[in-house]
Amino acid sequence: MVRDDSIKSLKDFTEQHRIAMPAVRVSNQAILLQMACEKEFGVGNHSKLDTITITMAHPDATIAMISGSKDVLPTSPPCRSRTGRRRRPAFAA
């Protein structure tokens, strides 16, 4: 999700923007951003946007995005279950 309409690609980000994610450099979102940077800016530039990424939990990042204080929120699906059913713990009888 991007709040700023002027952002059309990774090249449009400036030092004034902030990208919120669950964990900088190690979350799935951070790794995908680094892969996209490497593709967009060339080999060795995977960390080009690391200076504008910040760590923020999903609920806090959503509130920040809605209030207008953050520019980008890379999200993940709320439920990762393929069947939609909860699994029973292995120790349950």
N, CA, C and O atoms as a printed pandas DataFrame, in Angstrom:
     atom_number atom_name residue_name chain_id  residue_number  x_coord  y_coord  z_coord
0              1         N          MET        A               1    0.835   -1.167    0.000
1              2        CA          MET        A               1    0.000    0.000    0.000
2              3         C          MET        A               1    0.888    1.241    0.000
3              4         O          MET        A               1    1.836    1.338    0.780
4              5         N          VAL        A               2    0.578    2.169   -0.864
5              6        CA          VAL        A               2    1.311    3.427   -0.926
6              7         C          VAL        A               2    0.322    4.567   -0.746
7              8         O          VAL        A               2   -0.679    4.648   -1.458
8              9         N          ARG        A               3    0.602    5.440    0.199
9             10        CA          ARG        A               3   -0.283    6.565    0.470
10            11         C          ARG        A               3   -0.014    7.741   -0.467
11            12         O          ARG        A               3   -0.940    8.478   -0.806
12            13         N          ASP        A               4    1.225    7.928   -0.887
13            14        CA          ASP        A               4    1.630    9.050   -1.731
14            15         C          ASP        A               4    1.420    8.696   -3.207
15            16         O          ASP        A               4    2.057    7.777   -3.722
16            17         N          ASP        A               5    0.535    9.416   -3.878
17            18        CA          ASP        A               5    0.216    9.122   -5.285
18            19         C          ASP        A               5    1.386    9.368   -6.231
19            20         O          ASP        A               5    1.379    8.872   -7.357
20            21         N          SER        A               6    2.380   10.117   -5.801
21            22        CA          SER        A               6    3.510   10.408   -6.681
22            23         C          SER        A               6    4.479    9.230   -6.779
23            24         O          SER        A               6    5.365    9.233   -7.634
24            25         N          ILE        A               7    4.324    8.236   -5.928
25            26        CA          ILE        A               7    5.217    7.072   -5.952
26            27         C          ILE        A               7    4.673    6.045   -6.936
27            28         O          ILE        A               7    3.636    5.424   -6.702
28            29         N          LYS        A               8    5.381    5.883   -8.018
29            30        CA          LYS        A               8    4.999    4.912   -9.049
30            31         C          LYS        A               8    5.988    3.751   -9.135
31            32         O          LYS        A               8    5.637    2.665   -9.598
32            33         N          SER        A               9    7.223    3.982   -8.688
33            34        CA          SER        A               9    8.245    2.937   -8.695
34            35         C          SER        A               9    9.206    3.173   -7.540
35            36         O          SER        A               9    9.098    4.175   -6.834
36            37         N          LEU        A              10   10.134    2.264   -7.348
37            38        CA          LEU        A              10   11.106    2.410   -6.265
38            39         C          LEU        A              10   11.968    3.660   -6.429
39            40         O          LEU        A              10   12.446    4.216   -5.441
40            41         N          LYS        A              11   12.164    4.093   -7.641
41            42        CA          LYS        A              11   12.994    5.274   -7.902
42            43         C          LYS        A              11   12.348    6.563   -7.411
43            44         O          LYS        A              11   13.025    7.586   -7.303
44            45         N          ASP        A              12   11.053    6.534   -7.110
45            46        CA          ASP        A              12   10.341    7.732   -6.661
46            47         C          ASP        A              12   10.494    8.015   -5.171
47            48         O          ASP        A              12   10.087    9.081   -4.710
48            49         N          PHE        A              13   11.070    7.090   -4.407
49            50        CA          PHE        A              13   11.244    7.306   -2.978
50            51         C          PHE        A              13   12.365    8.290   -2.702
51            52         O          PHE        A              13   13.393    8.289   -3.380
52            53         N          THR        A              14   12.153    9.137   -1.693
53            54        CA          THR        A              14   13.168   10.100   -1.273
54            55         C          THR        A              14   13.466    9.883    0.207
55            56         O          THR        A              14   12.845    9.037    0.851
56            57         N          GLU        A              15   14.406   10.639    0.742
57            58        CA          GLU        A              15   14.745   10.542    2.161
58            59         C          GLU        A              15   13.605   10.987    3.067
59            60         O          GLU        A              15   13.622   10.687    4.261
60            61         N          GLN        A              16   12.621   11.690    2.534
61            62        CA          GLN        A              16   11.480   12.135    3.336
62            63         C          GLN        A              16   10.434   11.038    3.532
63            64         O          GLN        A              16    9.590   11.148    4.422
64            65         N          HIS        A              17   10.474    9.990    2.723
65            66        CA          HIS        A              17    9.524    8.892    2.830
66            67         C          HIS        A              17    9.964    7.896    3.894
67            68         O          HIS        A              17   11.141    7.831    4.251
68            69         N          ARG        A              18    9.006    7.121    4.397
69            70        CA          ARG        A              18    9.278    6.032    5.337
70            71         C          ARG        A              18    8.501    4.803    4.900
71            72         O          ARG        A              18    7.331    4.886    4.524
72            73         N          ILE        A              19    9.177    3.657    4.957
73            74        CA          ILE        A              19    8.570    2.382    4.611
74            75         C          ILE        A              19    8.526    1.540    5.883
75            76         O          ILE        A              19    9.569    1.165    6.418
76            77         N          ALA        A              20    7.322    1.245    6.365
77            78        CA          ALA        A              20    7.155    0.469    7.593
78            79         C          ALA        A              20    7.047   -1.011    7.264
79            80         O          ALA        A              20    6.348   -1.399    6.328
80            81         N          MET        A              21    7.748   -1.839    8.042
81            82        CA          MET        A              21    7.684   -3.290    7.882
82            83         C          MET        A              21    7.930   -3.977    9.221
83            84         O          MET        A              21    8.473   -3.359   10.137
84            85         N          PRO        A              22    7.540   -5.244    9.352
85            86        CA          PRO        A              22    7.668   -5.935   10.636
86            87         C          PRO        A              22    9.101   -5.993   11.175
87            88         O          PRO        A              22    9.306   -5.900   12.385
88            89         N          ALA        A              23   10.079   -6.143   10.304
89            90        CA          ALA        A              23   11.484   -6.177   10.721
90            91         C          ALA        A              23   12.347   -5.744    9.541
91            92         O          ALA        A              23   12.212   -6.269    8.436
92            93         N          VAL        A              24   13.222   -4.796    9.781
93            94        CA          VAL        A              24   14.115   -4.304    8.733
94            95         C          VAL        A              24   15.189   -5.346    8.455
95            96         O          VAL        A              24   15.787   -5.895    9.381
96            97         N          ARG        A              25   15.427   -5.611    7.195
97            98        CA          ARG        A              25   16.461   -6.516    6.673
98            99         C          ARG        A              25   16.188   -8.006    6.833
99           100         O          ARG        A              25   16.817   -8.800    6.133
100          101         N          VAL        A              26   15.293   -8.427    7.707
101          102        CA          VAL        A              26   15.123   -9.866    7.918
102          103         C          VAL        A              26   13.706  -10.380    7.662
103          104         O          VAL        A              26   13.523  -11.589    7.519
104          105         N          SER        A              27   12.713   -9.519    7.599
105          106        CA          SER        A              27   11.341   -9.977    7.348
106          107         C          SER        A              27   11.176  -10.314    5.864
107          108         O          SER        A              27   11.992   -9.918    5.032
108          109         N          ASN        A              28   10.117  -11.046    5.549
109          110        CA          ASN        A              28    9.840  -11.360    4.145
110          111         C          ASN        A              28    9.706  -10.088    3.325
111          112         O          ASN        A              28   10.206  -10.012    2.203
112          113         N          GLN        A              29    9.029   -9.087    3.885
113          114        CA          GLN        A              29    8.836   -7.829    3.181
114          115         C          GLN        A              29   10.173   -7.142    2.913
115          116         O          GLN        A              29   10.381   -6.595    1.830
116          117         N          ALA        A              30   11.074   -7.165    3.884
117          118        CA          ALA        A              30   12.389   -6.531    3.719
118          119         C          ALA        A              30   13.214   -7.238    2.653
119          120         O          ALA        A              30   13.873   -6.592    1.838
120          121         N          ILE        A              31   13.177   -8.552    2.662
121          122        CA          ILE        A              31   13.941   -9.322    1.673
122          123         C          ILE        A              31   13.398   -9.087    0.275
123          124         O          ILE        A              31   14.171   -8.940   -0.671
124          125         N          LEU        A              32   12.073   -9.050    0.130
125          126        CA          LEU        A              32   11.486   -8.775   -1.185
126          127         C          LEU        A              32   11.813   -7.358   -1.650
127          128         O          LEU        A              32   12.047   -7.136   -2.838
128          129         N          LEU        A              33   11.831   -6.392   -0.721
129          130        CA          LEU        A              33   12.215   -5.034   -1.073
130          131         C          LEU        A              33   13.665   -4.984   -1.531
131          132         O          LEU        A              33   13.982   -4.292   -2.499
132          133         N          GLN        A              34   14.546   -5.701   -0.856
133          134        CA          GLN        A              34   15.950   -5.742   -1.255
134          135         C          GLN        A              34   16.122   -6.390   -2.628
135          136         O          GLN        A              34   16.947   -5.950   -3.428
136          137         N          MET        A              35   15.351   -7.421   -2.892
137          138        CA          MET        A              35   15.416   -8.067   -4.210
138          139         C          MET        A              35   14.931   -7.107   -5.298
139          140         O          MET        A              35   15.519   -7.045   -6.378
140          141         N          ALA        A              36   13.869   -6.366   -5.019
141          142        CA          ALA        A              36   13.344   -5.396   -5.983
142          143         C          ALA        A              36   14.340   -4.258   -6.203
143          144         O          ALA        A              36   14.487   -3.777   -7.326
144          145         N          CYS        A              37   15.018   -3.828   -5.152
145          146        CA          CYS        A              37   16.027   -2.767   -5.284
146          147         C          CYS        A              37   17.190   -3.238   -6.154
147          148         O          CYS        A              37   17.684   -2.493   -7.001
148          149         N          GLU        A              38   17.614   -4.457   -5.942
149          150        CA          GLU        A              38   18.703   -5.009   -6.747
150          151         C          GLU        A              38   18.309   -5.039   -8.226
151          152         O          GLU        A              38   19.124   -4.739   -9.098
152          153         N          LYS        A              39   17.075   -5.397   -8.495
153          154        CA          LYS        A              39   16.591   -5.440   -9.876
154          155         C          LYS        A              39   16.444   -4.033  -10.458
155          156         O          LYS        A              39   16.809   -3.796  -11.610
156          157         N          GLU        A              40   15.911   -3.102   -9.665
157          158        CA          GLU        A              40   15.639   -1.744  -10.136
158          159         C          GLU        A              40   16.899   -0.887  -10.259
159          160         O          GLU        A              40   17.050   -0.148  -11.232
160          161         N          PHE        A              41   17.810   -0.980   -9.273
161          162        CA          PHE        A              41   18.969   -0.091   -9.210
162          163         C          PHE        A              41   20.276   -0.747   -9.630
163          164         O          PHE        A              41   21.290   -0.064   -9.772
164          165         N          GLY        A              42   20.268   -2.068   -9.830
165          166        CA          GLY        A              42   21.472   -2.755  -10.278
166          167         C          GLY        A              42   22.136   -3.568   -9.176
167          168         O          GLY        A              42   21.827   -3.423   -7.993
168          169         N          VAL        A              43   23.050   -4.421   -9.596
169          170        CA          VAL        A              43   23.758   -5.322   -8.693
170          171         C          VAL        A              43   24.496   -4.530   -7.618
171          172         O          VAL        A              43   25.166   -3.538   -7.908
172          173         N          GLY        A              44   24.360   -4.984   -6.373
173          174        CA          GLY        A              44   25.030   -4.337   -5.260
174          175         C          GLY        A              44   24.229   -3.227   -4.602
175          176         O          GLY        A              44   24.671   -2.670   -3.597
176          177         N          ASN        A              45   23.075   -2.892   -5.136
177          178        CA          ASN        A              45   22.241   -1.826   -4.582
178          179         C          ASN        A              45   21.025   -2.361   -3.838
179          180         O          ASN        A              45   20.001   -1.682   -3.754
180          181         N          HIS        A              46   21.129   -3.560   -3.304
181          182        CA          HIS        A              46   19.997   -4.181   -2.608
182          183         C          HIS        A              46   19.593   -3.419   -1.353
183          184         O          HIS        A              46   18.441   -3.510   -0.930
184          185         N          SER        A              47   20.497   -2.682   -0.759
185          186        CA          SER        A              47   20.186   -1.970    0.484
186          187         C          SER        A              47   19.919   -0.477    0.275
187          188         O          SER        A              47   19.956    0.300    1.230
188          189         N          LYS        A              48   19.654   -0.082   -0.954
189          190        CA          LYS        A              48   19.478    1.335   -1.289
190          191         C          LYS        A              48   18.370    2.008   -0.473
191          192         O          LYS        A              48   18.514    3.175   -0.108
192          193         N          LEU        A              49   17.281    1.313   -0.178
193          194        CA          LEU        A              49   16.177    1.919    0.560
194          195         C          LEU        A              49   16.174    1.549    2.050
195          196         O          LEU        A              49   15.233    1.890    2.766
196          197         N          ASP        A              50   17.207    0.863    2.516
197          198        CA          ASP        A              50   17.270    0.477    3.927
198          199         C          ASP        A              50   17.255    1.691    4.855
199          200         O          ASP        A              50   16.772    1.598    5.983
200          201         N          THR        A              51   17.771    2.815    4.399
201          202        CA          THR        A              51   17.833    4.005    5.257
202          203         C          THR        A              51   16.464    4.608    5.529
203          204         O          THR        A              51   16.313    5.380    6.476
204          205         N          ILE        A              52   15.461    4.274    4.717
205          206        CA          ILE        A              52   14.123    4.831    4.935
206          207         C          ILE        A              52   13.122    3.784    5.425
207          208         O          ILE        A              52   11.931    4.073    5.551
208          209         N          THR        A              53   13.605    2.566    5.701
209          210        CA          THR        A              53   12.718    1.541    6.255
210          211         C          THR        A              53   12.750    1.600    7.780
211          212         O          THR        A              53   13.790    1.857    8.387
212          213         N          ILE        A              54   11.597    1.360    8.380
213          214        CA          ILE        A              54   11.488    1.358    9.834
214          215         C          ILE        A              54   10.732    0.114   10.287
215          216         O          ILE        A              54    9.887   -0.410    9.561
216          217         N          THR        A              55   11.043   -0.350   11.487
217          218        CA          THR        A              55   10.363   -1.506   12.061
218          219         C          THR        A              55    9.086   -1.058   12.753
219          220         O          THR        A              55    9.091   -0.141   13.574
220          221         N          MET        A              56    7.979   -1.732   12.400
221          222        CA          MET        A              56    6.697   -1.412   13.014
222          223         C          MET        A              56    5.773   -2.621   12.864
223          224         O          MET        A              56    5.668   -3.194   11.780
224          225         N          ALA        A              57    5.115   -3.003   13.937
225          226        CA          ALA        A              57    4.176   -4.121   13.900
226          227         C          ALA        A              57    3.001   -3.791   12.989
227          228         O          ALA        A              57    2.670   -2.620   12.803
228          229         N          HIS        A              58    2.371   -4.815   12.421
229          230        CA          HIS        A              58    1.271   -4.594   11.481
230          231         C          HIS        A              58    0.160   -3.692   12.023
231          232         O          HIS        A              58   -0.247   -2.761   11.329
232          233         N          PRO        A              59   -0.345   -3.933   13.239
233          234        CA          PRO        A              59   -1.423   -3.061   13.729
234          235         C          PRO        A              59   -0.986   -1.597   13.848
235          236         O          PRO        A              59   -1.730   -0.689   13.476
236          237         N          ASP        A              60    0.220   -1.378   14.366
237          238        CA          ASP        A              60    0.725   -0.009   14.508
238          239         C          ASP        A              60    0.964    0.642   13.148
239          240         O          ASP        A              60    0.682    1.826   12.962
240          241         N          ALA        A              61    1.484   -0.137   12.202
241          242        CA          ALA        A              61    1.747    0.398   10.869
242          243         C          ALA        A              61    0.448    0.758   10.152
243          244         O          ALA        A              61    0.392    1.757    9.435
244          245         N          THR        A              62   -0.589   -0.046   10.340
245          246        CA          THR        A              62   -1.886    0.258    9.736
246          247         C          THR        A              62   -2.442    1.565   10.291
247          248         O          THR        A              62   -2.936    2.402    9.536
248          249         N          ILE        A              63   -2.363    1.738   11.596
249          250        CA          ILE        A              63   -2.826    2.981   12.214
250          251         C          ILE        A              63   -2.015    4.173   11.704
251          252         O          ILE        A              63   -2.578    5.226   11.408
252          253         N          ALA        A              64   -0.700    4.009   11.603
253          254        CA          ALA        A              64    0.161    5.088   11.116
254          255         C          ALA        A              64   -0.165    5.438    9.667
255          256         O          ALA        A              64   -0.165    6.612    9.294
256          257         N          MET        A              65   -0.439    4.438    8.864
257          258        CA          MET        A              65   -0.771    4.672    7.456
258          259         C          MET        A              65   -2.101    5.423    7.338
259          260         O          MET        A              65   -2.213    6.376    6.567
260          261         N          ILE        A              66   -3.090    4.999    8.092
261          262        CA          ILE        A              66   -4.405    5.643    8.048
262          263         C          ILE        A              66   -4.326    7.084    8.536
263          264         O          ILE        A              66   -4.993    7.967    7.998
264          265         N          SER        A              67   -3.509    7.314    9.556
265          266        CA          SER        A              67   -3.381    8.669   10.100
266          267         C          SER        A              67   -2.519    9.571    9.230
267          268         O          SER        A              67   -2.509   10.788    9.417
268          269         N          GLY        A              68   -1.795    8.984    8.278
269          270        CA          GLY        A              68   -0.994    9.777    7.355
270          271         C          GLY        A              68    0.446    9.988    7.762
271          272         O          GLY        A              68    1.138   10.806    7.155
272          273         N          SER        A              69    0.924    9.274    8.776
273          274        CA          SER        A              69    2.292    9.504    9.222
274          275         C          SER        A              69    3.324    8.589    8.558
275          276         O          SER        A              69    4.523    8.832    8.693
276          277         N          LYS        A              70    2.902    7.568    7.861
277          278        CA          LYS        A              70    3.816    6.686    7.125
278          279         C          LYS        A              70    3.374    6.619    5.673
279          280         O          LYS        A              70    2.194    6.793    5.368
280          281         N          ASP        A              71    4.326    6.365    4.774
281          282        CA          ASP        A              71    4.054    6.400    3.347
282          283         C          ASP        A              71    3.740    5.043    2.739
283          284         O          ASP        A              71    2.922    4.954    1.823
284          285         N          VAL        A              72    4.373    3.983    3.232
285          286        CA          VAL        A              72    4.214    2.665    2.626
286          287         C          VAL        A              72    4.055    1.616    3.713
287          288         O          VAL        A              72    4.713    1.675    4.751
288          289         N          LEU        A              73    3.180    0.664    3.464
289          290        CA          LEU        A              73    2.974   -0.444    4.386
290          291         C          LEU        A              73    2.960   -1.742    3.601
291          292         O          LEU        A              73    1.925   -2.105    3.042
292          293         N          PRO        A              74    4.107   -2.470    3.541
293          294        CA          PRO        A              74    4.081   -3.783    2.911
294          295         C          PRO        A              74    3.354   -4.748    3.837
295          296         O          PRO        A              74    3.797   -4.967    4.964
296          297         N          THR        A              75    2.264   -5.320    3.391
297          298        CA          THR        A              75    1.447   -6.158    4.265
298          299         C          THR        A              75    1.579   -7.626    3.911
299          300         O          THR        A              75    2.115   -7.990    2.865
300          301         N          SER        A              76    1.083   -8.449    4.800
301          302        CA          SER        A              76    1.014   -9.887    4.559
302          303         C          SER        A              76   -0.420  -10.314    4.826
303          304         O          SER        A              76   -1.158   -9.605    5.510
304          305         N          PRO        A              77   -0.823  -11.462    4.298
305          306        CA          PRO        A              77   -2.190  -11.918    4.512
306          307         C          PRO        A              77   -2.465  -12.136    5.997
307          308         O          PRO        A              77   -1.576  -12.581    6.723
308          309         N          PRO        A              78   -3.670  -11.833    6.462
309          310        CA          PRO        A              78   -3.976  -12.006    7.877
310          311         C          PRO        A              78   -4.027  -13.459    8.316
311          312         O          PRO        A              78   -3.844  -13.750    9.498
312          313         N          CYS        A              79   -4.270  -14.376    7.392
313          314        CA          CYS        A              79   -4.362  -15.791    7.726
314          315         C          CYS        A              79   -3.593  -16.585    6.685
315          316         O          CYS        A              79   -3.832  -16.430    5.488
316          317         N          ARG        A              80   -2.691  -17.415    7.116
317          318        CA          ARG        A              80   -1.869  -18.179    6.182
318          319         C          ARG        A              80   -2.370  -19.595    5.959
319          320         O          ARG        A              80   -1.751  -20.357    5.216
320          321         N          SER        A              81   -3.469  -19.957    6.581
321          322        CA          SER        A              81   -4.017  -21.293    6.436
322          323         C          SER        A              81   -4.595  -21.479    5.038
323          324         O          SER        A              81   -5.353  -20.632    4.563
324          325         N          ARG        A              82   -4.253  -22.552    4.391
325          326        CA          ARG        A              82   -4.765  -22.817    3.043
326          327         C          ARG        A              82   -6.203  -23.319    3.075
327          328         O          ARG        A              82   -6.968  -23.077    2.141
328          329         N          THR        A              83   -6.566  -24.007    4.133
329          330        CA          THR        A              83   -7.904  -24.593    4.199
330          331         C          THR        A              83   -8.892  -23.697    4.922
331          332         O          THR        A              83  -10.104  -23.885    4.812
332          333         N          GLY        A              84   -8.381  -22.726    5.657
333          334        CA          GLY        A              84   -9.259  -21.873    6.433
334          335         C          GLY        A              84   -9.633  -22.474    7.770
335          336         O          GLY        A              84  -10.347  -21.845    8.551
336          337         N          ARG        A              85   -9.165  -23.681    8.051
337          338        CA          ARG        A              85   -9.443  -24.343    9.330
338          339         C          ARG        A              85   -8.205  -24.292   10.211
339          340         O          ARG        A              85   -7.077  -24.291    9.720
340          341         N          ARG        A              86   -8.429  -24.250   11.499
341          342        CA          ARG        A              86   -7.319  -24.274   12.431
342          343         C          ARG        A              86   -6.831  -25.701   12.581
343          344         O          ARG        A              86   -7.619  -26.646   12.609
344          345         N          ARG        A              87   -5.525  -25.840   12.676
345          346        CA          ARG        A              87   -4.951  -27.153   12.910
346          347         C          ARG        A              87   -5.019  -27.501   14.382
347          348         O          ARG        A              87   -4.895  -26.639   15.251
348          349         N          ARG        A              88   -5.215  -28.757   14.638
349          350        CA          ARG        A              88   -5.242  -29.243   16.017
350          351         C          ARG        A              88   -3.802  -29.459   16.455
351          352         O          ARG        A              88   -3.026  -30.040   15.695
352          353         N          PRO        A              89   -3.407  -29.015   17.653
353          354        CA          PRO        A              89   -2.037  -29.260   18.126
354          355         C          PRO        A              89   -1.721  -30.747   18.145
355          356         O          PRO        A              89   -2.605  -31.570   18.386
356          357         N          ALA        A              90   -0.476  -31.092   17.893
357          358        CA          ALA        A              90   -0.065  -32.494   17.809
358          359         C          ALA        A              90   -0.277  -33.232   19.116
359          360         O          ALA        A              90   -0.486  -34.445   19.096
360          361         N          PHE        A              91   -0.232  -32.549   20.256
361          362        CA          PHE        A              91   -0.359  -33.199   21.541
362          363         C          PHE        A              91   -1.812  -33.360   21.983
363          364         O          PHE        A              91   -2.077  -33.992   23.005
364          365         N          ALA        A              92   -2.754  -32.799   21.230
365          366        CA          ALA        A              92   -4.178  -32.894   21.624
366          367         C          ALA        A              92   -4.700  -34.301   21.351
367          368         O          ALA        A              92   -4.337  -34.935   20.360
368          369         N          ALA        A              93   -5.554  -34.771   22.246
369          370        CA          ALA        A              93   -6.117  -36.103   22.084
370          371         C          ALA        A              93   -7.426  -36.051   21.328
371          372         O          ALA        A              93   -8.047  -37.088   21.097
